[in-house]
Amino acid sequence: MLDNLNILLGVTGGIAAYKAVDLASKLTAGGAGLNTVMTESACRLIGPKSFEAVTQSAVFTSLWNIDARFNLRAPASWKEAGRESSIEHRESRSESRAGTPQGGNLGHIALVDWADIVVVAPATANIIAKIANGICDDLLSTALCACWPLIKSGATLLAPAMNNNMWTNAAVQRNVKTVKEMGFELIGPVKGRLACGTEAIGRMAEPQDILEAIEKIASKVKSGKHKAAQTGGETAG
C-alpha cells in the first residue's frame, strides 16, 4: 500500500513521541520512503538515533543543520527490490517543481517537495497553534507552512496528543477547527491513561490506527497519480 510513496514524519514534544518510533518502523516496513523531522522538545524526550535506526534514513532537527540541497535517500528495502531509480526520478521531479535544476532547493522546501504525504505524530497543542496561525519558527513548522499543496489535496495527517484540559481549551479547539478547515486530516486523540495519570481524552491514537489512516490517504494519493499518468499531467487534489 505504501510502496513508492515518500512520507515526511514530524515528531513534536509530547510524551507520546516514543510511540512515533513504532509508527516510523511500521511505515518503513510497509515500503514507504521515510524521513523524520523532530522539534527541539521532541529531542529532549527521545533521541533522533532511535528513528535513524528503524528507518535507515535521515532525521532533521533544525533549519540550521539541514543541507541547502536535500539529499534524497532510498530505504534499504528499496535497494533490495532494485528501486533506487525511483529516488533519482523524485530528485528530478523536485528540481523541476522548484524551477531551479542547477541551484537546488532550500532544505525545508526540498523536504516538502520530496514528500507525497506529511504526518505529525504526536501533534501537540503548540504545533497545531503554529499551523493554524502560520507561525514558522523551526524546521517542522516552516515545512508545514510550505506544504500547502499537500494540505489542499488531503495528504496531511495530524495525530493530536495532550492533556485533556489542554485539548478542551477553547483556544485549542479553535485552532483544531482552523486546521481542519485548511484541509488537514486528524486522527484522535482518544480516551485513555494520560501522562499525568488521568483517564481522559487526549491520548494519541495507537500507531497501528495511525498507520491505517495513512494507508487510506496513500490510496487517494496513488489514485491521483494514476489519473495524472492517464491524462499526461498532474492533477489537483
KOLBASE-563250 format. One line per 2 residues: number of its first residue (from 0); for each residue y, z, x of N, C-alpha, C. Coordinates in nm, 2 decimals. Layout:
N
NUM) Y,Z,X,Y,Z,X,Y,Z,X | ...
***
This chain:
237
0) -0.12,0.00,0.08,0.00,0.00,0.00,0.13,0.00,0.09 | 0.12,0.07,0.20,0.24,0.08,0.29,0.24,-0.01,0.40
2) 0.13,-0.09,0.42,0.13,-0.19,0.53,0.25,-0.28,0.53 | 0.29,-0.30,0.66,0.41,-0.40,0.68,0.54,-0.35,0.62
4) 0.55,-0.22,0.59,0.68,-0.16,0.55,0.73,-0.06,0.65 | 0.86,-0.06,0.67,0.92,0.04,0.76,0.99,0.14,0.68
6) 0.96,0.27,0.71,1.02,0.38,0.64,1.10,0.47,0.73 | 1.22,0.50,0.69,1.30,0.59,0.77,1.29,0.73,0.70
8) 1.25,0.83,0.77,1.23,0.96,0.71,1.34,1.05,0.76 | 1.42,1.11,0.67,1.52,1.20,0.70,1.47,1.34,0.68
10) 1.49,1.43,0.77,1.45,1.57,0.76,1.57,1.67,0.78 | 1.59,1.75,0.68,1.71,1.84,0.68,1.66,1.98,0.70
12) 1.76,2.08,0.71,1.73,2.21,0.75,1.68,2.31,0.64 | 1.58,2.27,0.56,1.52,2.36,0.46,1.39,2.41,0.52
14) 1.35,2.52,0.47,1.22,2.58,0.53,1.10,2.49,0.50 | 1.11,2.40,0.40,1.01,2.31,0.38,1.00,2.20,0.48
16) 1.08,2.20,0.58,1.08,2.10,0.69,0.94,2.09,0.75 | 0.87,2.20,0.76,0.73,2.19,0.82,0.64,2.10,0.74
18) 0.66,2.09,0.61,0.58,2.00,0.52,0.61,1.86,0.55 | 0.73,1.83,0.60,0.76,1.69,0.63,0.67,1.63,0.74
20) 0.62,1.72,0.83,0.53,1.67,0.93,0.40,1.61,0.87 | 0.35,1.68,0.77,0.24,1.64,0.69,0.27,1.50,0.62
22) 0.39,1.49,0.56,0.43,1.37,0.50,0.43,1.26,0.60 | 0.49,1.28,0.72,0.50,1.18,0.82,0.37,1.13,0.86
24) 0.27,1.23,0.87,0.14,1.19,0.91,0.07,1.10,0.81 | 0.09,1.14,0.68,0.03,1.06,0.57,0.09,0.92,0.57
26) 0.22,0.91,0.59,0.28,0.78,0.59,0.23,0.69,0.70 | 0.22,0.75,0.82,0.17,0.67,0.93,0.02,0.63,0.91
28) -0.06,0.72,0.86,-0.20,0.69,0.83,-0.21,0.58,0.72 | -0.11,0.57,0.63,-0.11,0.47,0.53,-0.06,0.33,0.58
30) -0.03,0.32,0.71,0.00,0.19,0.77,0.15,0.16,0.78 | 0.24,0.26,0.74,0.38,0.23,0.75,0.43,0.24,0.89
32) 0.54,0.17,0.92,0.61,0.19,1.04,0.71,0.30,1.01 | 0.72,0.40,1.10,0.80,0.52,1.06,0.88,0.56,1.18
34) 1.01,0.59,1.15,1.10,0.66,1.24,1.16,0.77,1.17 | 1.20,0.88,1.24,1.24,1.00,1.18,1.38,1.04,1.23
36) 1.47,1.08,1.14,1.60,1.13,1.17,1.60,1.28,1.13 | 1.63,1.37,1.22,1.64,1.51,1.19,1.78,1.56,1.21
38) 1.82,1.65,1.12,1.95,1.72,1.14,1.94,1.83,1.24 | 2.05,1.88,1.29,2.05,1.99,1.38,1.98,2.11,1.32
40) 2.01,2.14,1.20,1.94,2.25,1.13,1.79,2.24,1.12 | 1.75,2.11,1.09,1.60,2.09,1.09,1.54,2.12,1.22
42) 1.61,2.08,1.33,1.55,2.10,1.46,1.54,2.25,1.50 | 1.61,2.33,1.43,1.60,2.48,1.45,1.48,2.54,1.38
44) 1.43,2.46,1.29,1.31,2.51,1.21,1.18,2.45,1.26 | 1.18,2.33,1.31,1.06,2.26,1.36,1.11,2.16,1.47
46) 1.02,2.14,1.57,1.06,2.06,1.68,1.04,1.91,1.66 | 1.12,1.83,1.71,1.11,1.68,1.70,0.97,1.63,1.75
48) 0.92,1.70,1.85,0.79,1.66,1.91,0.68,1.66,1.81 | 0.69,1.75,1.71,0.58,1.75,1.61,0.58,1.62,1.54
50) 0.69,1.56,1.50,0.70,1.43,1.44,0.66,1.32,1.53 | 0.70,1.33,1.66,0.66,1.22,1.75,0.51,1.22,1.77
52) 0.45,1.34,1.76,0.30,1.35,1.79,0.23,1.28,1.67 | 0.27,1.30,1.55,0.19,1.25,1.44,0.23,1.10,1.40
54) 0.34,1.06,1.45,0.39,0.92,1.41,0.38,0.82,1.53 | 0.38,0.88,1.65,0.39,0.80,1.78,0.51,0.71,1.77
56) 0.61,0.76,1.71,0.74,0.68,1.70,0.86,0.77,1.73 | 0.97,0.71,1.74,1.09,0.78,1.78,1.14,0.88,1.68
58) 1.21,0.99,1.73,1.27,1.08,1.65,1.42,1.09,1.69 | 1.51,1.07,1.60,1.65,1.07,1.63,1.72,1.19,1.58
60) 1.81,1.25,1.66,1.87,1.38,1.62,2.02,1.38,1.62 | 2.08,1.28,1.68,2.23,1.28,1.69,2.28,1.14,1.70
62) 2.40,1.13,1.65,2.47,1.00,1.66,2.50,0.97,1.81 | 2.50,1.07,1.89,2.54,1.05,2.03,2.42,1.03,2.13
64) 2.30,1.04,2.08,2.19,1.02,2.17,2.10,0.90,2.12 | 2.15,0.83,2.03,2.07,0.71,1.98,2.13,0.59,2.06
66) 2.04,0.51,2.11,2.08,0.39,2.18,2.17,0.30,2.10 | 2.27,0.24,2.16,2.36,0.14,2.09,2.28,0.03,2.03
68) 2.17,0.00,2.09,2.08,-0.10,2.03,1.95,-0.04,2.00 | 1.91,-0.04,1.87,1.79,0.03,1.83,1.66,-0.03,1.88
70) 1.58,0.05,1.93,1.45,0.00,1.99,1.34,0.01,1.88 | 1.31,-0.10,1.82,1.20,-0.11,1.72,1.07,-0.09,1.78
72) 0.99,-0.01,1.73,0.86,0.02,1.79,0.75,0.02,1.68 | 0.64,-0.05,1.71,0.53,-0.05,1.62,0.44,0.07,1.64
74) 0.38,0.13,1.53,0.29,0.23,1.54,0.16,0.18,1.61 | 0.08,0.27,1.66,-0.05,0.23,1.73,-0.14,0.16,1.64
76) -0.14,0.19,1.51,-0.23,0.13,1.42,-0.20,-0.02,1.40 | -0.07,-0.05,1.41,-0.03,-0.19,1.40,-0.08,-0.27,1.52
78) -0.07,-0.21,1.64,-0.12,-0.28,1.76,-0.27,-0.31,1.75 | -0.34,-0.21,1.70,-0.49,-0.23,1.69,-0.52,-0.35,1.59
80) -0.43,-0.37,1.50,-0.45,-0.48,1.40,-0.38,-0.61,1.44 | -0.32,-0.61,1.56,-0.26,-0.73,1.61,-0.13,-0.76,1.53
82) -0.06,-0.66,1.49,0.06,-0.69,1.40,0.19,-0.67,1.47 | 0.19,-0.66,1.61,0.31,-0.64,1.68,0.42,-0.75,1.65
84) 0.37,-0.87,1.62,0.46,-0.98,1.59,0.56,-0.95,1.48 | 0.51,-0.87,1.38,0.60,-0.83,1.27,0.72,-0.75,1.31
86) 0.70,-0.67,1.42,0.82,-0.60,1.47,0.92,-0.70,1.53 | 0.87,-0.80,1.60,0.96,-0.90,1.66,1.04,-0.97,1.54
88) 0.97,-1.00,1.44,1.03,-1.06,1.32,1.14,-0.97,1.26 | 1.11,-0.84,1.25,1.20,-0.75,1.19,1.33,-0.73,1.28
90) 1.30,-0.74,1.42,1.42,-0.73,1.51,1.51,-0.85,1.49 | 1.45,-0.97,1.47,1.53,-1.09,1.45,1.60,-1.07,1.32
92) 1.53,-1.02,1.21,1.60,-1.00,1.08,1.71,-0.91,1.09 | 1.70,-0.80,1.16,1.81,-0.70,1.18,1.93,-0.77,1.24
94) 1.90,-0.85,1.35,2.01,-0.91,1.42,2.09,-1.01,1.32 | 2.01,-1.09,1.24,2.07,-1.19,1.16,2.15,-1.12,1.05
96) 2.10,-1.00,1.00,2.17,-0.93,0.89,2.31,-0.88,0.94 | 2.31,-0.84,1.07,2.43,-0.78,1.12,2.53,-0.89,1.16
98) 2.47,-1.01,1.19,2.56,-1.12,1.23,2.60,-1.11,1.38 | 2.53,-1.03,1.46,2.56,-1.01,1.60,2.43,-1.02,1.68
100) 2.37,-1.14,1.68,2.24,-1.15,1.76,2.26,-1.13,1.91 | 2.38,-1.15,1.96,2.39,-1.13,2.11,2.42,-0.98,2.14
102) 2.50,-0.92,2.06,2.55,-0.79,2.09,2.47,-0.67,2.04 | 2.39,-0.69,1.94,2.31,-0.58,1.89,2.40,-0.49,1.79
104) 2.33,-0.40,1.72,2.39,-0.31,1.62,2.42,-0.17,1.67 | 2.51,-0.10,1.61,2.53,0.04,1.63,2.40,0.11,1.58
106) 2.37,0.22,1.65,2.24,0.28,1.62,2.21,0.31,1.48 | 2.31,0.38,1.40,2.28,0.42,1.27,2.26,0.30,1.18
108) 2.34,0.19,1.21,2.33,0.07,1.13,2.19,0.00,1.15 | 2.15,0.00,1.28,2.02,-0.06,1.31,1.91,0.01,1.24
110) 1.92,0.14,1.24,1.81,0.22,1.17,1.80,0.18,1.03 | 1.91,0.17,0.96,1.91,0.14,0.82,1.86,-0.01,0.80
112) 1.91,-0.10,0.88,1.88,-0.24,0.87,1.73,-0.26,0.89 | 1.67,-0.18,0.98,1.52,-0.18,1.01,1.44,-0.14,0.89
114) 1.49,-0.04,0.81,1.41,0.03,0.71,1.40,-0.06,0.58 | 1.28,-0.05,0.52,1.26,-0.10,0.39,1.28,0.01,0.28
116) 1.25,0.13,0.32,1.26,0.25,0.23,1.31,0.36,0.31 | 1.40,0.44,0.25,1.46,0.56,0.31,1.42,0.68,0.23
118) 1.36,0.79,0.29,1.32,0.91,0.23,1.38,1.03,0.30 | 1.43,1.12,0.22,1.48,1.25,0.28,1.39,1.36,0.22
120) 1.32,1.43,0.31,1.23,1.54,0.26,1.22,1.65,0.37 | 1.27,1.77,0.35,1.34,1.81,0.23,1.48,1.77,0.23
122) 1.54,1.76,0.11,1.68,1.73,0.09,1.75,1.85,0.04 | 1.82,1.91,0.13,1.89,2.04,0.10,2.02,2.01,0.01
124) 2.07,2.12,-0.04,2.20,2.11,-0.12,2.31,2.05,-0.04 | 2.30,2.08,0.09,2.41,2.03,0.18,2.40,1.87,0.19
126) 2.28,1.82,0.22,2.28,1.67,0.23,2.30,1.60,0.10 | 2.26,1.66,-0.01,2.29,1.60,-0.14,2.44,1.59,-0.16
128) 2.51,1.70,-0.13,2.65,1.71,-0.14,2.72,1.60,-0.05 | 2.67,1.59,0.07,2.73,1.48,0.16,2.71,1.34,0.10
130) 2.59,1.32,0.05,2.57,1.18,-0.01,2.66,1.16,-0.13 | 2.67,1.26,-0.21,2.75,1.24,-0.34,2.90,1.22,-0.31
132) 2.94,1.28,-0.20,3.08,1.27,-0.17,3.12,1.18,-0.05 | 3.02,1.11,0.00,3.05,1.01,0.11,3.08,1.07,0.24
134) 3.03,1.19,0.27,3.06,1.26,0.39,2.96,1.21,0.50 | 3.02,1.17,0.62,2.94,1.12,0.73,2.97,1.20,0.85
136) 2.90,1.31,0.88,2.94,1.39,0.99,2.82,1.42,1.09 | 2.71,1.35,1.06,2.60,1.35,1.16,2.52,1.22,1.14
138) 2.41,1.20,1.22,2.34,1.08,1.21,2.28,1.05,1.07 | 2.21,1.15,1.01,2.15,1.13,0.89,2.25,1.10,0.77
140) 2.35,1.18,0.76,2.45,1.15,0.65,2.52,1.01,0.67 | 2.54,0.97,0.80,2.60,0.85,0.83,2.51,0.73,0.79
142) 2.38,0.75,0.83,2.28,0.65,0.79,2.26,0.63,0.64 | 2.27,0.75,0.57,2.25,0.74,0.43,2.37,0.67,0.36
144) 2.49,0.69,0.42,2.60,0.62,0.36,2.59,0.47,0.38 | 2.53,0.44,0.50,2.52,0.29,0.53,2.41,0.22,0.46
146) 2.32,0.29,0.39,2.20,0.23,0.33,2.23,0.19,0.19 | 2.35,0.16,0.15,2.39,0.13,0.02,2.31,0.02,-0.05
148) 2.27,-0.09,0.03,2.19,-0.19,-0.04,2.05,-0.14,-0.08 | 1.99,-0.05,0.00,1.87,0.01,-0.03,1.88,0.10,-0.15
150) 1.99,0.18,-0.16,2.02,0.27,-0.27,2.02,0.19,-0.40 | 2.10,0.08,-0.40,2.11,-0.01,-0.52,1.98,-0.07,-0.56
152) 1.89,-0.09,-0.47,1.77,-0.16,-0.50,1.66,-0.06,-0.54 | 1.69,0.07,-0.54,1.59,0.17,-0.58,1.49,0.21,-0.47
154) 1.53,0.18,-0.34,1.44,0.20,-0.23,1.47,0.33,-0.15 | 1.54,0.43,-0.22,1.57,0.55,-0.15,1.52,0.67,-0.24
156) 1.46,0.77,-0.17,1.40,0.88,-0.24,1.44,1.01,-0.18 | 1.48,1.11,-0.26,1.52,1.24,-0.22,1.42,1.34,-0.27
158) 1.37,1.44,-0.19,1.29,1.54,-0.23,1.36,1.68,-0.22 | 1.44,1.72,-0.32,1.52,1.84,-0.30,1.44,1.96,-0.28
160) 1.49,2.06,-0.21,1.43,2.19,-0.18,1.54,2.29,-0.15 | 1.54,2.40,-0.23,1.64,2.50,-0.21,1.61,2.62,-0.29
162) 1.68,2.73,-0.28,1.67,2.85,-0.36,1.70,2.81,-0.51 | 1.64,2.88,-0.60,1.66,2.85,-0.74,1.81,2.87,-0.78
164) 1.87,2.97,-0.73,2.01,2.99,-0.77,2.10,2.87,-0.71 | 2.07,2.82,-0.60,2.14,2.71,-0.55,2.12,2.58,-0.63
166) 1.99,2.56,-0.67,1.96,2.44,-0.75,2.03,2.44,-0.88 | 2.04,2.56,-0.95,2.10,2.57,-1.08,2.26,2.58,-1.07
168) 2.31,2.59,-0.95,2.46,2.60,-0.93,2.52,2.47,-0.99 | 2.63,2.49,-1.07,2.69,2.37,-1.14,2.74,2.27,-1.04
170) 2.78,2.30,-0.92,2.83,2.21,-0.82,2.71,2.12,-0.77 | 2.60,2.19,-0.75,2.48,2.12,-0.70,2.43,2.02,-0.81
172) 2.43,2.07,-0.93,2.38,1.98,-1.04,2.47,1.86,-1.06 | 2.60,1.88,-1.04,2.70,1.77,-1.05,2.67,1.67,-0.94
174) 2.64,1.72,-0.82,2.60,1.63,-0.71,2.47,1.56,-0.73 | 2.38,1.63,-0.79,2.25,1.56,-0.82,2.27,1.45,-0.92
176) 2.35,1.48,-1.02,2.38,1.37,-1.12,2.44,1.25,-1.06 | 2.53,1.28,-0.96,2.60,1.17,-0.89,2.50,1.08,-0.81
178) 2.42,1.15,-0.74,2.32,1.07,-0.65,2.23,0.99,-0.74 | 2.19,1.04,-0.85,2.10,0.97,-0.94,2.17,0.85,-1.00
180) 2.30,0.86,-1.03,2.38,0.75,-1.09,2.40,0.65,-0.98 | 2.41,0.69,-0.85,2.42,0.60,-0.74,2.30,0.51,-0.73
182) 2.18,0.56,-0.76,2.06,0.48,-0.75,1.95,0.55,-0.68 | 1.97,0.67,-0.63,1.86,0.74,-0.56,1.75,0.79,-0.66
184) 1.63,0.78,-0.62,1.52,0.83,-0.69,1.50,0.98,-0.64 | 1.46,1.07,-0.73,1.44,1.21,-0.69,1.30,1.25,-0.74
186) 1.23,1.33,-0.65,1.11,1.39,-0.69,1.12,1.54,-0.67 | 1.10,1.62,-0.77,1.12,1.77,-0.76,1.26,1.80,-0.78
188) 1.29,1.93,-0.75,1.20,2.03,-0.70,1.11,2.08,-0.81 | 1.00,2.16,-0.76,0.91,2.21,-0.86,0.91,2.37,-0.86
190) 0.85,2.42,-0.95,0.84,2.57,-0.96,0.73,2.62,-0.87 | 0.76,2.73,-0.80,0.66,2.79,-0.71,0.72,2.90,-0.63
192) 0.65,2.95,-0.53,0.70,3.06,-0.45,0.80,3.00,-0.35 | 0.92,3.06,-0.35,1.02,3.02,-0.26,1.02,3.10,-0.13
194) 1.10,3.06,-0.03,1.11,3.13,0.10,1.15,3.28,0.08 | 1.23,3.30,-0.02,1.28,3.44,-0.05,1.18,3.53,-0.12
196) 1.07,3.47,-0.16,0.96,3.54,-0.23,0.97,3.53,-0.38 | 1.07,3.47,-0.43,1.08,3.45,-0.58,0.99,3.34,-0.63
198) 0.94,3.35,-0.75,0.87,3.25,-0.81,0.97,3.18,-0.91 | 1.01,3.06,-0.87,1.11,2.99,-0.95,1.12,2.84,-0.90
200) 1.20,2.77,-0.97,1.22,2.63,-0.94,1.30,2.62,-0.81 | 1.27,2.52,-0.73,1.34,2.50,-0.60,1.25,2.46,-0.49
202) 1.12,2.47,-0.51,1.02,2.44,-0.41,1.01,2.28,-0.39 | 1.00,2.24,-0.27,0.99,2.09,-0.25,0.85,2.04,-0.31
204) 0.85,1.93,-0.36,0.73,1.87,-0.41,0.63,1.86,-0.29 | 0.50,1.86,-0.32,0.40,1.86,-0.22,0.40,1.72,-0.15
206) 0.36,1.71,-0.02,0.36,1.59,0.05,0.28,1.48,-0.02 | 0.17,1.51,-0.08,0.09,1.41,-0.15,0.16,1.35,-0.27
208) 0.23,1.43,-0.34,0.31,1.38,-0.45,0.43,1.30,-0.41 | 0.49,1.34,-0.30,0.60,1.25,-0.24,0.54,1.12,-0.20
210) 0.42,1.12,-0.13,0.36,1.00,-0.09,0.34,0.91,-0.20 | 0.29,0.96,-0.31,0.26,0.88,-0.43,0.39,0.82,-0.49
212) 0.50,0.89,-0.48,0.63,0.84,-0.53,0.68,0.73,-0.44 | 0.65,0.74,-0.31,0.69,0.64,-0.21,0.61,0.52,-0.23
214) 0.48,0.53,-0.26,0.39,0.42,-0.29,0.44,0.34,-0.41 | 0.49,0.41,-0.51,0.55,0.33,-0.63,0.67,0.25,-0.59
216) 0.75,0.31,-0.50,0.87,0.24,-0.46,0.83,0.12,-0.37 | 0.72,0.14,-0.29,0.67,0.04,-0.20,0.62,-0.08,-0.28
218) 0.56,-0.05,-0.39,0.51,-0.16,-0.47,0.62,-0.25,-0.52 | 0.73,-0.19,-0.56,0.85,-0.26,-0.61,0.91,-0.34,-0.49
220) 0.92,-0.28,-0.37,0.98,-0.35,-0.26,0.89,-0.47,-0.22 | 0.76,-0.46,-0.22,0.68,-0.57,-0.19,0.69,-0.68,-0.30
222) 0.70,-0.64,-0.42,0.71,-0.73,-0.53,0.84,-0.81,-0.51 | 0.95,-0.74,-0.47,1.08,-0.81,-0.44,1.07,-0.91,-0.33
224) 0.99,-0.87,-0.22,0.98,-0.96,-0.11,0.90,-1.08,-0.15 | 0.80,-1.06,-0.23,0.71,-1.17,-0.28,0.80,-1.27,-0.35
226) 0.88,-1.22,-0.44,0.97,-1.31,-0.52,1.07,-1.38,-0.43 | 1.12,-1.31,-0.33,1.21,-1.37,-0.23,1.14,-1.49,-0.16
228) 1.02,-1.46,-0.12,0.94,-1.57,-0.05,0.92,-1.69,-0.13 | 0.90,-1.67,-0.26,0.87,-1.78,-0.35,1.00,-1.86,-0.38
230) 1.11,-1.79,-0.38,1.24,-1.86,-0.41,1.31,-1.91,-0.28 | 1.25,-1.87,-0.17,1.31,-1.91,-0.04,1.43,-1.83,0.00
232) 1.45,-1.71,-0.06,1.57,-1.63,-0.02,1.55,-1.49,-0.06 | 1.64,-1.40,-0.02,1.63,-1.26,-0.06,1.67,-1.24,-0.20
234) 1.62,-1.13,-0.26,1.65,-1.10,-0.40,1.73,-0.97,-0.40 | 1.82,-0.96,-0.49,1.90,-0.84,-0.50,1.82,-0.74,-0.59
236) 1.82,-0.61,-0.55,1.74,-0.52,-0.63,1.81,-0.48,-0.76
***
